[in-house]
Amino acid sequence: MVHKEHEVLLIIKIQMTSKYSDKGIINISNIFSEKHSTYNAQSQSKLNNIQEPITTAPPEVKYIIGRVLQLEKDRLYKKTPRINDDILKIIKEAVQ
């Protein structure tokens, strides 16, 4: 981290002497920017495998998953959502 701080100070000094161009701002942004991982074909196929049980599920199961997800979204703001009884109710409705 010390190395990056020295780079930033150097860039700021250069910036101050070069009549405030945008180059210094871009350089600072590049130093502190987050490095995003690149997805290759293998990791993309792993992501698809994770979703496979949901995408290949029968319509009844997809219905249950959709209702439960909506219920969870509706209760995110609560400190204790107490969602188990409602999930059981959704499953019983789908089975009957």
Steps between C-alpha positions, in 0.01 A plus 500: 500500500792736570613463139157604373494801734833617357365454148193705584708780653724505195201514268346781705825701481515447124134592478551827685784604272324405177209747524237251621452263210277192540796265459583502873145419596493209258833372635376517860182319400703227332719450807210458739256332264367154572632216289215299352544133438467375147268208447625228275290229342563258786379733774202606286398134465527460878259792542260335257525172692400679820179624339420173323275354775284811486488532122417132448251476787136414433254793490368421850848531650568822308172636638605419857845653449348816354254543786766439766739747336228764487416434865865541596525828305190631676648421842859616454441817699380316812739417781345155554301405190352174644463356154497123565125469555429694183737282297325190633165654404625568143619140464172358634303715254713378210468134600121508536 
